[in-house]
Structures are given as C-alpha cells and as structure tokens.
Amino acid sequence: MPISFDRAFSIHDDALVLRGRRSSILASNIANVDTPNYKARDIDFGAMLRSASQQQSDRVSLASTHRDHISTRSTLTQPELKYRNPLHPSLDGNSVDAHVEQAKFAENAMLYQTSFTFLNGKVNGLMKALKGE
C-alpha cells in the first residue's frame, strides 16, 4: 500500500511554505521602516491556509508522465499581498509601525517553528514505521 504524503502531512507542509513566505514579507516591512511612502504589506494567512486546505480536499490525482506536465500541487509561493492599515499616520507616507511588524514577525517565527516541529515528528514517525521499529 503506497504512502500518501499529502495525507500524512495534512496541511502542515503548506503552512510551513506559507509561513516562510510571510517571514520574508514581514522582514521587508521591517527593512523599509524609514523608506518614505513605503506601504506595509502582509498576507491573510488564515484565508490562504483555508484556500490550500480546500484545494487539498478537491485535489484530483493525475498521472504525470512528463516533467512539463502541470502540477496539481497548490502554489502558495505567491500569495496575495494586502496593505496594512497604519495605526498612526506619518508625515512621510510610510505605513510601517516597527513594533507591530516586529511582533508579527516574532509570532510568525514561533508558529513556523511549531509547524516545523510537527512535520519533523511526522517524518520521524514515518521513518520508524518504514524501519519497523
């Protein structure tokens, strides 16, 4: 009986990819805290994860016989970016609030680590099952 990695990892592999992408976006916001007219961006993580979950449940298993065939795997590497509403207006038009961005970055990093730890446990469990331990 073949192992279905999509079933074994559930949505956590998609969450890990999406959390990594969000870290990059939040880091960009922090790096541009002093850039005039820079607008803070973010993604709606919950909406993206629900979308990935829906795509996963609607996924059709297709046979790929050539490397150029279209993948049925969800693509979360380019999520829809949204502008963040600033808490306080600024004179230079920059909407980045450093404290908010740092807090969101720290929260995202913690949740990334949580997803990674969960997936690591799943992989270790699968390895033990394959080895017969």
C-alpha positions as CSV (number, residue, x, y, z in Angstrom):
1,M,0.0,0.0,0.0
2,P,1.6,3.3,-1.1
3,I,2.2,6.1,1.4
4,S,0.3,9.3,0.7
5,F,2.5,12.2,1.9
6,D,-0.4,14.6,1.3
7,R,-2.5,12.6,3.8
8,A,0.4,12.1,6.2
9,F,1.4,15.8,6.4
10,S,-2.1,17.2,6.1
11,I,-2.0,20.9,5.7
12,H,1.2,21.5,7.7
13,D,3.6,21.3,4.7
14,D,1.6,24.1,3.0
15,A,1.5,26.1,6.3
16,L,5.3,25.8,6.5
17,V,5.7,27.2,3.0
18,L,3.3,30.0,3.7
19,R,4.9,30.9,7.0
20,G,8.3,31.1,5.3
21,R,6.9,33.4,2.6
22,R,5.2,35.6,5.3
23,S,8.5,35.9,7.1
24,S,10.1,37.4,4.0
25,I,7.2,39.9,3.6
26,L,7.4,41.0,7.3
27,A,11.2,41.3,7.1
28,S,10.8,43.5,4.0
29,N,8.4,45.7,6.0
30,I,10.9,46.0,8.9
31,A,13.8,46.8,6.5
32,N,11.8,49.6,5.0
33,V,10.7,51.2,8.2
34,D,12.4,54.5,7.2
35,T,11.6,54.5,3.5
36,P,9.3,57.4,2.5
37,N,6.0,56.3,1.1
38,Y,6.6,52.6,1.7
39,K,3.4,50.8,2.4
40,A,3.5,47.8,4.8
41,R,2.2,44.6,3.3
42,D,1.1,41.3,4.7
43,I,-0.9,38.3,3.7
44,D,-4.1,36.9,5.2
45,F,-2.6,33.7,6.5
46,G,-5.9,32.2,7.6
47,A,-7.6,32.8,4.2
48,M,-4.6,31.4,2.3
49,L,-4.5,28.3,4.5
50,R,-8.2,27.7,4.1
51,S,-7.7,28.0,0.3
52,A,-4.9,25.5,0.4
53,S,-7.0,23.1,2.5
54,Q,-9.9,23.4,0.1
55,Q,-7.6,22.8,-2.8
56,Q,-6.2,19.8,-1.0
57,S,-9.6,18.3,-0.4
58,D,-10.6,19.0,-4.0
59,R,-7.3,17.7,-5.4
60,V,-7.5,15.2,-8.2
61,S,-4.8,12.6,-8.5
62,L,-3.3,12.9,-12.0
63,A,-0.7,10.8,-13.6
64,S,2.3,12.9,-14.6
65,T,4.3,11.1,-17.4
66,H,6.4,14.1,-18.5
67,R,8.3,16.7,-16.5
68,D,6.4,19.6,-18.2
69,H,3.0,18.4,-17.1
70,I,1.0,20.8,-15.0
71,S,1.3,20.1,-11.3
72,T,-1.9,19.7,-9.2
73,R,0.0,20.8,-6.1
74,S,-1.2,24.1,-4.6
75,T,1.2,27.0,-5.2
76,L,1.5,29.2,-2.1
77,T,4.7,30.8,-3.0
78,Q,3.0,33.9,-4.4
79,P,0.2,34.7,-2.0
80,E,-2.0,37.8,-2.5
81,L,-0.4,40.7,-0.7
82,K,-2.6,43.2,1.2
83,Y,-1.8,46.6,2.5
84,R,-1.7,47.0,6.3
85,N,-3.7,49.9,7.7
86,P,-1.3,52.1,9.9
87,L,-2.2,52.7,13.5
88,H,-0.7,56.2,13.3
89,P,-0.4,58.5,10.3
90,S,3.1,59.6,9.3
91,L,4.3,62.7,7.5
92,D,6.4,60.8,5.0
93,G,3.6,58.4,3.9
94,N,5.3,55.3,5.4
95,S,2.8,52.9,6.9
96,V,5.2,50.7,8.7
97,D,5.0,50.5,12.5
98,A,8.2,48.9,13.6
99,H,6.7,47.5,16.9
100,V,3.8,45.9,15.1
101,E,6.0,44.4,12.4
102,Q,8.5,43.0,14.9
103,A,5.7,41.5,17.0
104,K,4.1,39.9,13.9
105,F,7.5,38.6,12.8
106,A,8.2,37.0,16.2
107,E,4.7,35.4,16.2
108,N,5.2,34.1,12.7
109,A,8.7,32.7,13.5
110,M,7.2,30.9,16.6
111,L,4.4,29.4,14.5
112,Y,6.9,28.4,11.8
113,Q,8.9,26.6,14.3
114,T,5.8,24.9,15.6
115,S,4.8,23.7,12.1
116,F,8.4,22.5,11.5
117,T,8.5,20.6,14.8
118,F,5.2,18.9,14.0
119,L,6.4,17.9,10.5
120,N,9.7,16.7,11.9
121,G,7.7,14.4,14.3
122,K,5.6,13.1,11.4
123,V,8.7,12.3,9.3
124,N,10.4,10.6,12.3
125,G,7.2,8.5,12.8
126,L,7.1,7.5,9.2
127,M,10.8,6.6,9.2
128,K,10.3,4.4,12.3
129,A,7.3,2.7,10.6
130,L,9.4,2.1,7.4
131,K,12.2,0.7,9.5
132,G,9.8,-1.5,11.5
133,E,10.8,0.0,14.9
